[in-house]
């Protein structure tokens, strides 16, 4: 947002452009031009941060965590992009690993699309409450035999017109149709 960049992963400290080390647990905010670490943003995350999405004045974080900023949240959370404070009104109540998330639309019609090993593998959440909107209703099934991971959506992209979504992952059928590893809706 603005000149602030966000990075997630699995780490306990970061170093700025001047070589100063800061304690940060799995997410950091920094100035995109100078590399200066944003001091007000210091939100510890209990597990790996795999996805970060900024939009509508908020920051959405996905991954393999169960706690963010001292608040219990499984895999997906909404936080203030300046302070890192968790928005407790947003509670998706999902379990599993969130691999990717993207904000679709804006205003009252906005949806937070979330993919991973979560129930449903690809769902649309209300970006204010975290409730499943039912906007995506696909039966993603049949993980690839002998795959190292469970049924999941790894990544997805939405076209600029917000009319099509392409997803990849560990599955062989989507809504009863053969779609090994990739589908478009």
TAMO-V394916 format. One record per residue. N is the residue number from 0. RES is the residue in three letters. PHI is phi as a letter, one per 40 degrees, with the letter a starting at -180 (none if undefined). PSI is psi in whole degrees, -180 to 180 (999 if undefined). Layout:
((N | RES | PHI | PSI) (N | RES | PHI | PSI))
//
This chain:
((0 | UNK | none | 126) (1 | UNK | g | -128) (2 | UNK | c | 7) (3 | UNK | c | 132) (4 | UNK | b | 152) (5 | UNK | b | 140) (6 | UNK | b | 136) (7 | UNK | b | 168) (8 | UNK | i | -145) (9 | UNK | b | 93) (10 | UNK | a | 164) (11 | UNK | b | -10) (12 | UNK | a | 158) (13 | UNK | b | 161) (14 | UNK | b | 134) (15 | UNK | c | 180) (16 | UNK | c | -27) (17 | UNK | c | -6) (18 | UNK | g | 5) (19 | UNK | c | 133) (20 | UNK | c | 137) (21 | UNK | b | 141) (22 | UNK | c | 122) (23 | UNK | a | 135) (24 | UNK | b | 93) (25 | UNK | g | -3) (26 | UNK | a | 143) (27 | UNK | a | 149) (28 | UNK | b | 138) (29 | UNK | a | 160) (30 | UNK | c | 126) (31 | UNK | c | -26) (32 | UNK | c | -47) (33 | UNK | c | -20) (34 | UNK | g | 3) (35 | UNK | c | 131) (36 | UNK | c | 132) (37 | UNK | c | 109) (38 | UNK | c | -36) (39 | UNK | c | -21) (40 | UNK | c | 97) (41 | UNK | a | 74) (42 | UNK | b | 110) (43 | UNK | c | 140) (44 | UNK | b | 133) (45 | UNK | c | -5) (46 | UNK | a | -171) (47 | UNK | c | 133) (48 | UNK | c | 114) (49 | UNK | b | -19) (50 | UNK | a | 139) (51 | UNK | b | 132) (52 | UNK | b | 124) (53 | UNK | b | 139) (54 | UNK | i | 156) (55 | UNK | f | 34) (56 | UNK | g | 14) (57 | UNK | b | 170) (58 | UNK | b | 127) (59 | UNK | b | 136) (60 | UNK | b | 134) (61 | UNK | b | 154) (62 | UNK | i | -143) (63 | UNK | b | 31) (64 | UNK | c | 164) (65 | UNK | b | -9) (66 | UNK | a | 135) (67 | UNK | b | 125) (68 | UNK | f | 31) (69 | UNK | g | 5) (70 | UNK | b | 133) (71 | UNK | c | 118) (72 | UNK | a | 125) (73 | UNK | c | 102) (74 | UNK | g | -24) (75 | UNK | a | 138) (76 | UNK | a | 159) (77 | UNK | b | 128) (78 | UNK | b | 161) (79 | UNK | c | 128) (80 | UNK | c | -14) (81 | UNK | c | -49) (82 | UNK | c | -21) (83 | UNK | g | 4) (84 | UNK | c | 137) (85 | UNK | c | 133) (86 | UNK | c | 103) (87 | UNK | c | -13) (88 | UNK | c | -20) (89 | UNK | c | 116) (90 | UNK | a | 100) (91 | UNK | c | -22) (92 | UNK | f | 45) (93 | UNK | b | 155) (94 | UNK | b | 151) (95 | UNK | h | -174) (96 | UNK | c | 130) (97 | UNK | c | 115) (98 | UNK | c | -31) (99 | UNK | a | 148) (100 | UNK | a | 145) (101 | UNK | a | 142) (102 | UNK | c | 128) (103 | UNK | b | 125) (104 | UNK | g | -172) (105 | UNK | a | 169) (106 | UNK | g | -145) (107 | UNK | c | -22) (108 | UNK | c | 1) (109 | UNK | c | 149) (110 | UNK | a | 143) (111 | UNK | b | 110) (112 | UNK | c | 130) (113 | UNK | b | 132) (114 | UNK | b | 148) (115 | UNK | i | -148) (116 | UNK | c | 12) (117 | UNK | c | 159) (118 | UNK | d | 127) (119 | UNK | g | -19) (120 | UNK | g | -34) (121 | UNK | a | 117) (122 | UNK | b | 164) (123 | UNK | b | 122) (124 | UNK | b | 151) (125 | UNK | c | 122) (126 | UNK | c | -9) (127 | UNK | c | -37) (128 | UNK | b | -25) (129 | UNK | g | -1) (130 | UNK | c | 143) (131 | UNK | c | 124) (132 | UNK | c | -17) (133 | UNK | g | 3) (134 | UNK | d | -36) (135 | UNK | b | 123) (136 | UNK | b | 74) (137 | UNK | b | 145) (138 | UNK | c | 97) (139 | UNK | c | 122) (140 | UNK | a | 175) (141 | UNK | f | 81) (142 | UNK | c | 153) (143 | UNK | c | 129) (144 | UNK | d | 139) (145 | UNK | g | 16) (146 | UNK | c | 151) (147 | UNK | c | -6) (148 | UNK | b | 166) (149 | UNK | c | 177) (150 | UNK | d | 128) (151 | UNK | a | 161) (152 | UNK | b | 125) (153 | UNK | c | -56) (154 | UNK | a | 158) (155 | UNK | a | 159) (156 | UNK | b | 147) (157 | UNK | b | 132) (158 | UNK | c | 163) (159 | UNK | c | -31) (160 | UNK | c | -3) (161 | UNK | f | 40) (162 | UNK | b | -24) (163 | UNK | b | 148) (164 | UNK | b | 132) (165 | UNK | b | 135) (166 | UNK | b | 148) (167 | UNK | b | 156) (168 | UNK | i | -163) (169 | UNK | b | 89) (170 | UNK | a | 160) (171 | UNK | b | -15) (172 | UNK | b | 147) (173 | UNK | b | 119) (174 | UNK | f | 44) (175 | UNK | g | 0) (176 | UNK | b | 143) (177 | UNK | c | 117) (178 | UNK | a | 73) (179 | UNK | c | 115) (180 | UNK | g | -21) (181 | UNK | a | 142) (182 | UNK | a | 160) (183 | UNK | b | 134) (184 | UNK | b | 999))
//
